[in-house]
């Protein structure tokens, strides 16, 4: 491609609303342009990178046994109602109606559509297993689109769905997709981790993993063991427990061991409404306090008691209750339910269900709200003064806690960008939508499903977040819009022009993707643009062109300029392309 004919306008200044490196560089480098909040046009360079990412995904899906389909973006609302997700999905679902008043949704995902298709097309165990996938634009009405391609309202996604006759088959399909995802992200040149995760709105049965690119700007916190391969999203992460207070004999033993402690005592705490107020007024630490938070779970109040220095994990509470919607009650609701303001609520005598986090149940003694305005209890001993009926893990883990999988490791936080998610759906959708098959004995059985998604357009941003410097992007060879950037210092110099054209024609004939900067621009402008665009390899044709010599530069090592003959430069490019192909085949 000749740069003079390429639709490419680079920007010298970063747009003011671009918050991340990838957003700034994609805009400045002329890869994308914004049409509306969270909606982007891919310019030629951006489209080439996107196609490279699509192709890697497509090759690995085919290698894993997938068959490509293309499903409609417009989905009938009745399908979503049939699955029970039309209301549950919330305002992110973009809804519309046709001229006849029929309701539709723009697909944020395609579980309902693919299940409806399989219901029509598969009726026998002989047709299973099967994996179908597509690469298609998805739509989600994000409340706050941000970070460019990382959180948009319109984005490119690969979604695959496996269909099996039994649970062992689902396990095999899941492992095949899990391995394919590792190959995809390795080929994209990403540093990533597969972490245990929650299924969220898609739901399902059994295992689920997120594939997270490690990046400081990631919106997700992931928890990783320092010794073993344990990794989980913060919402799902667990730590190895110490002594867990339980009902029955252990609770009785706990009470007996605490018999020598002072009795529970009510004391006046005027104006004390928060943990920090208690800490300041009593000279105690947050770990000496048991805080109680009231939640509304599908409209039913429930309280969670936890040690004061820990954070409640709302998702763990929701999952423990089996609730569709679970969120903290607002202060007015808390007072209406308990008769006291938030700061005075405690588990003793509370007339709603109380879940105890293990950190609270294990406290030797605690300060708690007395369920009376401006009063608290101290010297409260769980098991003696508090009836503990349900203990669980309802908190976020903290850095430094013990790994739940190995004896040596501790937990460490990282930030991550979610790129992919794999789910074992089971029969969640097939049972509701009637996708069944006849087994070997002629009995009708629901198809057992798995679901596997990759945010293809997100890959571009994640790669840049991990591969850039102060000058611009550093594309890995597998995704670069072109492999080689040919930069004659002066296109008016006949020797430089002749050598540039020779290298361009020879590399193009050899199937190498080359961008020739044939613009009549100053050398400084060309080099700045080349740094910004970030193609993996650059051949600079300068004053030694007449002697058949050029400079070879790898974008990742701008300071290293290797003088080569034209033949040597062409050979070097072919070697580099071969190395990239070798990595692809692994």
N, C-alpha and C positions, 0 to 999 in steps of 0.2 A: 504494500500500500504506500502511495506517495502522500506525504503529510500535507502537501499543498492542496490536495483535493479532499482531505479528511475533514469532516465536520467536527472540529476540535477548537474550542476557545478556552484557553486556560485563564485562571484568575490569579492576580498577584496578591490580593487580600482575601482573607477568610470571611465568609458571610457571618454577620453578627449573631445569627441564631443557631449556628453550628456549634454544638457543645462538645463533640468528641473528635478525635483525630481522624477517624474514618469518615465521618460526615464532612469535615472540612476538606479533606484530601479528595474525596470523590467529587465534590463540587468544584474545587479549584482545578483538579486535573481534567475536567470536562467529561467525566464518566456519567454523571446524572444531572438532571435539572428538576427542581420542584415545580409541580403544577398546583398543588394545594397541600394543606397540612397532612403529612403522612402519605402523600401520593407523588410518585416520581416518574419521569421519563428517563429511559436508558438511552443515552447517546451511543454512537457507534463503538467507542472504546468500552463503555460499560456493558453493552449488549454482547460484545465478544467475550468478556470475562464471564458474564452470566451463562453464556452458551458452553463455555469450558466447564463450569461447575455443573451444569445440567448433564453434560456428556459423561463426566466422571460418575455422577449419581446413576445415570442410565446404564452405563457399563456394569457397575457393581450390582445393580438390581437385576439385570439380566443374568449376570454370573451366578447370583443366588437363586435363580429359578423364577424370577418375576416376569410377568407379561404386562406390557404397557397398554393402558386404555386411556381414554379421555372422556371425562364425565361433565355434565352441564354445570355451569356456575350458578344458574338459577335453579333453586330447589323448591318444590311445593311445600308449603307450610304444614300440610297435613302429615307429611312424612315425619317432620320434627315433632308434631303433636303426638304421633303414634309412638315415637321413641321416648316421649316424656321430656324432651329437651327444649321445647319451644319457649317455655317460660323460664326454665332453669338457666339457660345460656345467658340470659340477661340482655342489657342494652348493647352489648358488643355485636349482637346479631342484627345485621342490616336487613330490614323488612320492607317489602313493597307489595303493591297490588297491580294486576294487569287491568286492562280496560273493562274486563268483565267482573272485576271485584275479587278475582281469585288471589289469594295471598301466596307470596313467595318470599324466600330469603336468599340473599347472596351468600354462597357457601363459604363459611370459615373453615370447614372441614367436611368430609364426605362419608362418614360412617353410615348415615341413613341411606344415601343414594347407592352406595356399593352393596349394602345389604339387600336393598330392593332389587338390584340387578341380579345378585346371586340367587335370590328367591325365585326369579324367573328362569335362570339358566342352569342351575345345578339341582338335581333331584336324586342322585345316586351316590353311594360311597365310592363307586368306580371313578367318579370325576374328581375325587379329592386325593391328596391335598392340592391346593391351588393358591398362588399368590398373584394378585393384581396390583398394579401401581399406576400412578399418573404424575405428571409434572404440570402444575396448573396454577393460575392466579387465584388467591384466596382473599376474602374480604372480612375485616373485623373493624367495627366502629370504636377504635381505641379512644378512651376519654382524653388522653394526652399523648398524641403521637410525638416521638422524640428520638433523638440519636440517629436521624437519617433512616437508613434501611433496617435498623435494629428494632424499631417499634413503629411500624407503619399501619395504615388502614388498608392498603392493598399491597400484596407481596406474593412472591413466587414460592411455591411449596411442592415438595414431593411427598405424596401420601401413598402408602402401600397397605394392603390388607391381606392377611393370610386366612385360609379357610381349611379346617381340618375336621376329620371324623372323630378324633378322640383327643384327650388332653396330652397324651404323649406326643402326638403329632404337632400340637400347638407348641410344646416345648422345643421340638426340632425346628419348627419354623422361626420361633423366637431367637434361637441360637444362631440360625443362619442369617437373620437380619442384624443381630447384634454384631456378628463378625463382619458383615458387609459394611456396617456403619464405621467400624474401626478402619477398614480399608479406605472408605470414602474420605474420612477426615485426615488420614495419614497422607493420602494422595494430594489433598488440598494444602498440605504443609502446615497443618495446625497442631498446636500443643493443646491437648484436650484430656478430659477425664469422663468416663461413664460413671454416673452417680445414681444411687438409689433415690427414687422420687415418688411423689404422690400422683395419682392418676388425674386429679382435678375434675373438670367438667366432663371429660370424655368417659371417665369411670372405667370399670372393668374388674377382673378377678385375678389375683396373683401378682406376679412381678411387673415392675415398670422401672425403666432407667431413662435418665436424661443424659444427653451428650453435651458437655459444657466446654467451651473454649475458654481457657484461662486468660483473663484480661482485667485490669484494674477498674475499667469502667463498667464491668458487668453488673447487671441489676440483681443477679442472684448470688447468694452466699452459699458456697459449698464447703463441706466439712470433710477433711481428708486425714487419714491416719499417717503418722510419721514413719511407721514401720511396715505395715501391710498394705494391701490394695483396697481396703475399705474406703469408700467415698459415698457421700450422700448429700442431697440438697438439705439446707438447714431445716426446712419444713419436716423432713423425714428423719434427720440424723438422730442417733441415739448414743448414749455413753454407757460404759459398764457401771452398773449400779453397785452401791455399797449394801449395807443391811437394809432390807425393805421391810417396813412395818406392815404386818398383815393382820387379818382378823383371827379370832380364835386363840390358840395356845400362845403364839408369838406375841399377840397384843397383850395377853394376860401377863406373860413374862416381862414385857416392857413396862407394864404398870407396876409390877412387883419391884422391879429394879429401881423405879422412880419414887418408891414409897417414902424415902427419906427427904425428898425435896419439899420446899415450902408449898403450901396450898395455893390454889388459884386465887388471885386477889384483884378486885376491881379498883381502878384508880382514875382520878379526874385528869382529862387531857383537853382543856378548853382550847378551841381554835385549831387543834391538830387534825389535819385532813389528809396528809400524805405520808409516805415512808420517810421522806427527807425531813419532814416536820418532827416525826417521832425520833429520828436519829439525832437531830439537833437539840431537842428538848430533854431527851433522856440520857444522852451520851452513850447510846448503844450503836451497834452496827446493823446494817440491813439484814444480815444473816440471823440476827436475833429476833426478827419480826416475821410473823406469818401473815401474809396479805391475802385477802379474799376478793375475788373479782366475780361479778355476776354477769352471766351470759344469757342471751335468748337463743334457744335452739329450737328452730321450727315453731317459735311462739311460746315455748315452755321455758320458764326460768330455771337455771342451774348455776351453782356457784363452784368456783375452782379455788382451792387453797394451795398456796405455794410459798416457799421461803422468799423473804423479801428481797434477796439479792439476785433472784432469777426472773426470767421473762417467760410468760405463758405463751405457748405455741398454739395459736387458735385452731390450726388445722388438725393437730393431734386431738384437741378437745372435740372438734366436729366429728372426726372419724370414730372416736371412742363412743360418742353418742349416736352414731349412725344418722346424723342430721343432714338435711339438704342445705340449710342456712343456719349458720352459727356465728354470732357476733356479740361483742360486749354491749350490755345494756347501757343506755344513756343515763346520766345522773338522776333525771326526773323519774325514770322507770325504776331505778334502784331504790329510790326513796319510797315510791309507791308500793313496791313489793316488800320492803323490809321495815319501813317506818323510820329509817334513819338515813342520813347522808352517806355517800360513798365511803368516806374516811373512817366511819364507825362500824362498818359491817365486819362481822367475824363468823367463824364456823360454829361457835358454841350456841346451841339453841336456835340456830337458823332454821326456819320452817320451809326451806326448799332443799332439794337434793344437793349434796356437796361431794365433789370429786377432790381427792387429795393427791397432789403431786408427791412423788416419793421423797422429794427434798423436804416437804412439810411434814410428812408422816414420820420421818426419821429424826426430827428435831428433839433434842433432850428436853428443852422447854422453850416456850415462845411467848411473845407479846402478840395479842390479837385484839381486833375490834370487839367491843362488848355488846353490839347491837343496841346501844343506847347513846344518844347524842352526847358527844364530848367525853366519852368514857372508853377505856380499854381494860383488858385483863392482862396481868403478867403472871409468871410462874405457871403457865399453862403447859401441861404435859400430855402430848398425844397418847391416846390409849387409856390414860387415867381420867382426863378431863374432857376429852373429845372422843366421841364414838366414830371410828374410822371404818366406813363400810366399803369404800372403793378407792383403791390406791392404783396409780398408774404413772406413766411418763407423759406429762402434759407441758413440758417446758422445752425451750431452746437449749441445746448443749452449749457449753462454753469452751473456748480454747484451753488446752491443757488437761481436759478431762480424759479419763482412760478410754481407749478404744474398745468397742463392744466385741470385736472379733479376735484380737490378739492380746497377749499378756504384756507386751513390751511397749506398744505404741500409745501415743497421746494424740489428741485431736487438734487440727490446725485449720484456720479459716482461709479460704481463697475467694476471690470474686470470679464469677463466670458468666459467659454469654451462652444462653441455651440455643443450641443449633439443631438438636434432634431429640425425639422422644419415642420410645418403643413401649407398647402396652400389650398385656395379655387381656383382651376384652372378654374372653370366654363366650357366654351366651347372652350377654347383656342386650345386644341389638338383635341377634338372630331370633331369640325367643319372642321379643316384643313385636318384631316385624314379620315373623312367620317364615324365616329362611330355614328350611328343614331339608333333610335328605333321607332316603331309605337306606338303613344299614344292611349288613350281610344277611340278617334274618328277616328283612322286609319291614322292619319297624321304623317309624318316623322319629328322627332325632334332630334337635337343633344343631346347626353348623357351629363349630367352635372357632372363634375369630381372634386374630391379633391385628394390631394397628401400629404403623411405623411411619413417623413423619420427620421430614427435614426441611428447615427453612432455607431454601436454596439461596434466595437473595440475601439473607442474613450472613451467609458464608463470606460474601465479599467484604462486609464490614469487619467481621471477626478476623479475617486474614490480614486486613490492613492494620487493625489494632495491634496485632502481634508482629507486623512487618512494615515498619516505617521508621524514618529518622527525621531530623530537622529539615531535610530538603524535600521529602516527599515519600511516595509509596515505594516499597520493595516487593514486587510481585514474585511469588514462586513460579518456576517455569510451567508448572501444570495449569496455572490459571491466567498467566499473563496474556493480554490481548495480542501481543506479538512477542516472539522470542528475542529478536534482535532489533536494536535501534541503530541505523546507519546515520552518522552525523558528519557530513562534510562541513568543515569550518567555513568555507566560502564556496557557495555554489557557482560563483562567477569565475572561479579558478578552473581552467579547462582540465588540468591534470587531476584535481580533486573530483571534479564532476565525472570524468572518465572512469576513475577507479571506483567511485561510489556506484555508478551504473553497472560496472562489471560485477562487483560483489553482489549487488541487488539481484541482477539477472541470474547469476549462478546459484545463489542461495534459494531463490524462488523456484528455480527448476528442480532443486533438490528437495522441495517440499517444506522449506523452512519459512515460517511466518516472519516477514521483515517489514519494518516501517522505515522508509527512507525520508529523512528530513531534507527535502529539496526546496525549502523556502528560502527566499532571499532576505534573510534576517541576520542580525549580528550574532556572533558566536555565543556571547553571554546569554542571549535570549534562548538560543537553541539548547544550551547546556542546562539552563534552569528548567525549561520545559521537559527535557529528558529526565532530569532528576525527579521532577514532580510526577511524571507519568509512571516512571519506575519499571521499565522493561528490564528483564534479567541481565541482558548482555548488550554492550554498546561497542560499536566499532567507529572510532573517530578517524576521519580522513583529513589530514592537515598538510603541513608544508613538505612532508617527506613523501607525498603521494607520487611525485615524479620518479622516485627511486623504488616505487612499488611497496612502500612500507606504511603501516597504519598503527593505531593504538587500540588495544583490546582492554575493555574495562568491564568488570562485573559490578552491577548496581549495588550489591551488598558490600563491596569494598571499593568505594569511589577513589580512595587515595592510591590504589594500586593500578598503575597504567603500564601495560606490557607491550613494548614495541614488537610487532610481528610483520612478516611479509603477508601479502594478500593470501597466498596459499595456506600459510600457517593459521591465519585468522579464520579462514573458511573451515579448515580442519578442526580448529578449536571449537567452533560453533557446533559442528557435527558431533564431536565428542560429548559436548554438554547436552545436546539433544538426546544422545544415546543414553547418557546417565539418567536423564529424566524419564525416558521410556522404560529403562530397567526398573526404576522405582515404581512405575505404574504397574508393572507385571507382577510385582511381589504380592 
